[in-house]
Amino acid sequence: MTKGLSPRPREGNPPPRIVETPAGMLNTIGLQNVGVDAFIRDKLPRLRGYDTLVIANVFGETEAEYVEVCRKLDQAEGVAAIELNVSCPNTEQGGMIFGNDATALEAITAASRKATRLPLIVKLSPNVTDIRETARAAVDGGADILSLVNTFVGMAIDVERRRPVLKKVCGGLSGPAIRPLAVWMTWQVRQAVDVPLIGMGGIVTAADALEFILAGASAVQVGTANFIHPDGSIRVLRELEDWLADRSVETLAELIGSGHPKAPA
């Protein structure tokens, strides 16, 4: 999964823009990236040399920007799917966050769906009243897959300076602190829509990943753990393989959603 890609390069926010928390971290990177053209020209050829699928994360400040990036990636060799980061301000609508409004989310998903033939993943924001509503909106707009959840909004204050630690005041909270919340949201969305889910939020061990799988996710993403161990994703994978083998489980697919109570016969 790539960093978020925009039509043009972005420098991101000024530091400090990362702060460690007792069970994770806050970040306000500001979606720094090289831009979609440089990614296709300079980075994608190198990524094609690895035996793994590349999913491109996309964002924009207007519907037209999402469409522009999706169209360019659709024509690029080596992109397996597109994931929409909808936790971005819609500058055409006074800064409203795309992913926090079901109507806006359905519209941006539908526009992006028309711009690419690739599988389309929508990454849901947890900063909503009812994530089932936005999940349904994304599916109605044409999402093939949903990933959840993005970071929760939070902040840290330096008690000696009596000032926010982050330059931009607030940031996105990730890491083990949010895992129970993310698992609960995955559980809810599994019951609300009938598309594959990718779970994320504080996964450090195989047991963490399995919580999402049992709640209904077909796959998981590992993020913050890689700041602790650069091979964090590989560690989770190896632990999963051992866990399945020890319990004579043939495939992970057997476990997807199996944490849900079975309906009576």
C-alpha positions as CSV (number, residue, x, y, z in Angstrom):
1,M,0.0,0.0,0.0
2,T,1.6,3.3,-1.1
3,K,1.5,6.6,0.6
4,G,-1.4,8.8,-0.5
5,L,-0.9,10.1,-4.0
6,S,-2.2,13.5,-5.1
7,P,-2.2,15.2,-8.6
8,R,0.8,17.3,-7.6
9,P,3.6,16.9,-5.1
10,R,2.9,18.0,-1.5
11,E,5.5,19.0,1.2
12,G,3.2,18.1,4.1
13,N,2.9,19.8,7.4
14,P,5.7,21.4,9.4
15,P,7.2,19.6,12.3
16,P,6.7,18.5,14.9
17,R,4.2,16.2,13.2
18,I,4.6,12.8,15.0
19,V,4.3,12.2,18.8
20,E,4.4,8.9,20.6
21,T,1.4,8.1,22.9
22,P,1.2,5.4,25.6
23,A,-0.3,2.9,23.1
24,G,0.4,4.2,19.7
25,M,1.2,7.6,18.1
26,L,-0.4,10.7,16.8
27,N,0.6,12.0,13.3
28,T,-0.1,14.9,11.2
29,I,2.2,14.3,8.2
30,G,-0.1,16.3,5.9
31,L,-0.2,13.7,3.1
32,Q,3.3,14.5,2.0
33,N,4.0,12.7,-1.3
34,V,5.9,13.1,-4.7
35,G,2.7,13.3,-6.7
36,V,1.2,10.7,-9.0
37,D,3.3,11.5,-12.1
38,A,6.6,11.1,-10.2
39,F,5.3,7.9,-8.6
40,I,4.4,6.4,-12.0
41,R,7.7,7.5,-13.5
42,D,10.2,6.9,-10.7
43,K,8.8,4.6,-8.1
44,L,6.4,2.2,-9.8
45,P,9.1,0.7,-12.0
46,R,11.1,-0.3,-8.9
47,L,8.1,-1.7,-7.2
48,R,7.3,-3.9,-10.2
49,G,10.5,-5.8,-9.4
50,Y,9.0,-7.2,-6.2
51,D,6.8,-10.3,-6.1
52,T,3.9,-8.5,-4.4
53,L,0.8,-6.6,-5.3
54,V,0.9,-2.8,-5.2
55,I,-2.2,-0.9,-4.1
56,A,-2.1,2.8,-4.7
57,N,-3.7,5.1,-2.1
58,V,-5.4,8.2,-3.6
59,F,-6.6,11.5,-2.3
60,G,-7.6,14.9,-3.4
61,E,-9.2,18.1,-2.3
62,T,-11.9,18.1,-5.1
63,E,-13.7,15.4,-7.0
64,A,-11.8,16.3,-10.1
65,E,-8.5,15.6,-8.3
66,Y,-9.6,12.1,-7.3
67,V,-10.7,11.4,-10.8
68,E,-7.4,12.7,-12.3
69,V,-5.2,10.5,-10.1
70,C,-7.4,7.4,-10.6
71,R,-7.3,7.8,-14.4
72,K,-3.5,8.1,-14.4
73,L,-3.1,5.0,-12.2
74,D,-5.6,3.1,-14.3
75,Q,-3.2,3.3,-17.2
76,A,-0.1,2.5,-15.2
77,E,1.5,-0.9,-15.4
78,G,1.8,-2.7,-12.0
79,V,-1.0,-1.2,-10.0
80,A,-3.3,-3.9,-8.6
81,A,-6.0,-1.8,-7.0
82,I,-6.8,1.7,-5.9
83,E,-7.7,2.7,-2.3
84,L,-9.4,6.0,-1.8
85,N,-8.4,8.1,1.3
86,V,-11.6,10.0,1.9
87,S,-10.5,11.6,5.2
88,C,-9.6,14.7,3.2
89,P,-11.2,18.2,3.2
90,N,-13.4,19.0,0.2
91,T,-12.3,22.5,-0.6
92,E,-15.2,23.0,-2.9
93,Q,-17.6,22.5,0.0
94,G,-15.9,24.7,2.6
95,G,-13.6,22.1,4.0
96,M,-16.2,19.3,4.7
97,I,-14.5,15.9,5.0
98,F,-15.5,13.6,2.2
99,G,-15.7,10.5,4.3
100,N,-17.7,12.1,7.1
101,D,-20.8,12.8,4.9
102,A,-22.5,9.8,3.3
103,T,-23.8,11.8,0.3
104,A,-20.4,13.3,-0.4
105,L,-18.7,9.9,0.1
106,E,-21.1,8.1,-2.4
107,A,-20.5,10.9,-5.0
108,I,-16.7,10.8,-4.7
109,T,-16.7,7.0,-4.9
110,A,-19.0,7.0,-7.9
111,A,-16.8,9.5,-9.7
112,S,-13.7,7.5,-9.0
113,R,-15.4,4.2,-10.0
114,K,-16.0,5.7,-13.5
115,A,-12.4,6.7,-13.7
116,T,-10.8,3.3,-13.3
117,R,-11.3,-0.4,-14.2
118,L,-9.2,-1.5,-11.2
119,P,-10.7,-2.9,-8.0
120,L,-11.7,0.2,-5.9
121,I,-11.2,0.2,-2.2
122,V,-12.7,2.9,0.0
123,K,-10.9,3.6,3.3
124,L,-13.5,4.6,5.9
125,S,-13.0,7.2,8.5
126,P,-13.9,6.3,12.1
127,N,-14.7,9.9,12.9
128,V,-18.4,9.5,12.2
129,T,-21.6,8.9,14.1
130,D,-22.4,5.6,12.5
131,I,-19.8,3.9,10.3
132,R,-22.4,1.6,8.8
133,E,-24.0,4.6,7.1
134,T,-20.8,5.6,5.3
135,A,-20.0,2.0,4.5
136,R,-23.3,1.6,2.7
137,A,-22.8,4.9,0.9
138,A,-19.4,3.8,-0.4
139,V,-20.8,0.5,-1.6
140,D,-23.7,2.3,-3.2
141,G,-21.1,4.5,-5.0
142,G,-19.4,1.4,-6.5
143,A,-16.7,0.4,-3.9
144,D,-15.6,-3.2,-4.4
145,I,-13.9,-3.4,-1.1
146,L,-13.9,-1.4,2.2
147,S,-10.8,-0.8,4.4
148,L,-11.3,0.3,8.0
149,V,-10.4,2.2,10.0
150,N,-8.4,5.3,9.3
151,T,-7.0,7.2,12.3
152,F,-9.0,8.8,15.1
153,V,-8.6,12.5,15.7
154,G,-6.7,13.3,18.8
155,M,-4.1,15.7,20.4
156,A,-1.3,15.8,22.9
157,I,-0.4,18.8,25.1
158,D,3.1,19.6,26.4
159,V,2.3,20.3,30.1
160,E,5.5,22.2,30.7
161,R,5.1,24.5,27.7
162,R,1.4,24.5,28.0
163,R,1.1,24.2,24.2
164,P,0.0,21.4,21.8
165,V,2.8,19.1,20.9
166,L,1.9,18.9,17.2
167,K,2.4,22.0,15.1
168,K,-1.0,21.5,13.6
169,V,-2.5,21.0,17.1
170,C,-4.4,17.7,16.3
171,G,-3.5,14.6,14.5
172,G,-4.5,11.0,13.7
173,L,-4.2,8.5,16.5
174,S,-3.1,5.0,15.4
175,G,-1.6,1.9,17.2
176,P,-2.9,-0.6,19.8
177,A,-4.9,2.1,21.6
178,I,-7.5,2.1,18.8
179,R,-7.7,-1.6,18.1
180,P,-10.8,-2.4,20.2
181,L,-12.6,0.5,18.5
182,A,-11.5,-0.6,15.0
183,V,-12.5,-4.3,15.6
184,W,-16.0,-3.1,16.8
185,M,-16.4,-1.0,13.7
186,T,-15.3,-3.9,11.5
187,W,-17.9,-6.1,13.2
188,Q,-20.6,-3.6,12.5
189,V,-19.7,-3.0,8.9
190,R,-19.6,-6.8,8.2
191,Q,-23.2,-6.9,9.2
192,A,-24.2,-3.9,7.2
193,V,-22.6,-4.6,3.7
194,D,-21.7,-7.6,1.6
195,V,-18.3,-6.7,0.2
196,P,-14.8,-7.8,1.3
197,L,-13.3,-5.9,4.2
198,I,-9.7,-5.0,5.1
199,G,-9.2,-4.4,8.8
200,M,-6.6,-2.2,10.4
201,G,-5.9,-0.4,13.6
202,G,-3.2,-1.4,16.1
203,I,-2.2,-4.8,14.7
204,V,1.1,-5.9,16.2
205,T,0.6,-9.7,16.6
206,A,-1.2,-12.5,14.9
207,A,-3.8,-12.5,17.6
208,D,-4.5,-8.8,16.8
209,A,-4.9,-9.6,13.1
210,L,-7.2,-12.6,14.0
211,E,-9.5,-10.3,15.9
212,F,-10.2,-8.4,12.7
213,I,-10.5,-11.7,10.6
214,L,-13.0,-13.1,13.1
215,A,-14.9,-9.8,13.1
216,G,-15.3,-10.1,9.3
217,A,-12.2,-8.8,7.6
218,S,-10.8,-10.8,4.7
219,A,-7.4,-9.2,5.0
220,V,-5.5,-6.7,7.3
221,Q,-3.1,-3.8,7.0
222,V,-0.2,-3.2,9.4
223,G,0.9,0.3,9.9
224,T,2.2,1.7,13.2
225,A,3.8,-1.6,14.2
226,N,6.4,-1.0,11.4
227,F,7.6,2.1,13.3
228,I,8.6,-0.2,16.2
229,H,9.8,-3.1,14.0
230,P,10.5,-2.5,10.3
231,D,9.6,-6.1,9.7
232,G,6.4,-5.8,11.6
233,S,4.2,-7.0,8.8
234,I,6.4,-10.0,8.2
235,R,6.3,-10.9,11.9
236,V,2.5,-10.9,11.8
237,L,2.4,-13.0,8.7
238,R,4.8,-15.6,10.2
239,E,2.9,-15.8,13.4
240,L,-0.4,-16.3,11.5
241,E,1.1,-19.2,9.6
242,D,2.3,-20.8,12.8
243,W,-1.1,-20.2,14.5
244,L,-3.0,-21.8,11.6
245,A,-0.6,-24.8,11.5
246,D,-0.8,-25.4,15.2
247,R,-4.6,-25.6,15.1
248,S,-4.8,-27.5,11.8
249,V,-6.7,-24.7,10.1
250,E,-6.3,-25.2,6.3
251,T,-6.8,-21.6,5.2
252,L,-7.4,-18.2,6.8
253,A,-10.7,-18.0,4.7
254,E,-12.2,-20.6,7.1
255,L,-12.1,-18.0,9.9
256,I,-13.4,-14.9,8.1
257,G,-16.4,-13.6,10.1
258,S,-16.5,-16.7,12.2
259,G,-16.6,-14.7,15.4
260,H,-20.2,-13.7,14.6
261,P,-22.9,-15.8,16.3
262,K,-24.4,-18.3,13.9
263,A,-28.1,-17.8,12.9
264,P,-30.4,-20.4,14.4
265,A,-31.3,-23.3,12.0
